[in-house]
Amino acid sequence: NFDSPNGKGDCTNFTSQIIYKGTGNSVMDRNGDLTWYYGGYSDRSTSWTSVNYLYDYLVRNTGQGPQGYLATSSVINAGMQLGDVVQIDLQNDGIFDHSTTIVYYQNGAPQLTRIACHTSDASDKLLVDYPGNKRWVHLTGFER
């Protein structure tokens, strides 16, 4: 748990844990220029706990670990899948500062998309309830 006294900090750690569980607890990446791993509070990559570093890792990684691509700059699109990552620029200042994971999506009704996230704990919360610009990272798989 990376919650700080001001209530910020655990969302990307939570999202990384979901991605890790989705790989069957078998994929972490400690090699190369891009890394994604957690071995303890002081033994972790910045991509495990930082919104923008996770994004950079997912869309640039071509080796071991999870991989994805920026599907669109607008989340309201067909093709979302469970486990995909949505990051939110809550203040509309150009800085994405919140990571969430899709837990429900109905094709043709994107307004019903639901997410799970941590920091401000949410399970099965409507994505449209979050203000700000959103980017959707479609996960394409992972390499062992």
N, C-alpha and C positions, 0 to 999 in steps of 0.2 A: 504494500500500500504506500503510495507516494503522496498522499494528501499532505498539504502544508497547513499551517495555522490559519491562512486566509481562505482555505477551502478549495484551492486549486492544485492540480498536479497529478491526479491519478488516472485520468481518462485514457491516455495512450498506453500506460502500463496495463490497464484493464483490457483494452483492445488487443494489445500484443498477446496477452494471456489467452484470449479467445482464439486468435489466429493459431497460437501454439497448440491449443487443445484440438483445433481442427486438423492439425498435421499428425494427430495421434501421439502427441508429446514426444515427437521424434526428431524435429528439425529445429536447430538453432544454427546460426552462421557466425563463426568467429574468425573467418578467413577473408583476406582480401581488403580492398579499399572500403567496401560496403559491408557492414556487419550488423547482425541483429541477434542478440542473446541476452540472457539473464542468468547469472550465477549467484547473485546476492546484491544487496543494496549498493555496495561499492565495486561490484564486478558485473557490469552491465554495459550494453552499448547505448549511445544516446538515442538511437532509433527505437529502442524498446520503450522509452519513456517520453519522447519529445514528438509533438504533433508533426512538425515539418520534417524532422529527420526520418520519422516513420514513412511519411509520404515519399520522400526522396529515395529511401531504401526500396520500398515496394515497386515504384515505377522504374527504377534503374537497375535493380538486381536481375542478373541473368545467370547467376550461379546457384549455389546451395541456398535453401531457405525459401520463404514465400515470395511470390511474384505477382504483379498486377499492372494495371495501366489506368491512367486518368480516362474514365469512360466518357465524361462530359463535364462541362463547367456548371451545368444545371442538373440537379438531382432528379427532376421530374422527367424521367425517361424510362422506356421499357427496357428490360434486360437485367434489372437488378437481381441479385441472388442473395440468399441467406449467407451471412458471413462477410459480405462485402463491407468496405469501410466508407463511411461518410465523415468528412471533416468539415468543421463549421468555423467561419470567421464571424464570431458572435458580435463584434463591434463594427463590422463593415469597414475596417480600417486597412484591409489588404493583408492582414496577418491571421492565418488560420490558427485557432487556439483551442479547438475541442475535437476529440476523436470519438466516434460512435460506431456501432456495428449494427447492420441490418438484421433484424430478427423476424420480420414479416414484410412481404411485398406481394401485391396482387396486380398482375398485369392488367393494364387498362384503368387502374385506379391508384395512381402513384400517391395521391393525397392520403391514402391509407397506410403508407409505408411506416413501419414501426422500428424503433431502434432500442438498443440497450447501451448504457454507458455508466461511467463511474465518475467520481468527484461529487457531483450532485447525482446521487444514485437514481437511475431510471431503468425500468424494465418494461418493455412493451409500450414505450411512449411514442406518440405520433411525432414523426420528424418535422411536420409542418408547424408544430408548437415551438420549435426553436427558431429564433430570429437569426438573420445574418445570411451571408453568402455561403453556399455549400459546394463542396466538390466530392465526387463519387469515385472511389478507387475500386474497380472491379478486380477481384482476385482471380488469377488464371491458374494457379497451382503452386507447386513447390518442388524443389529438387532436393533430394537426400544427399 
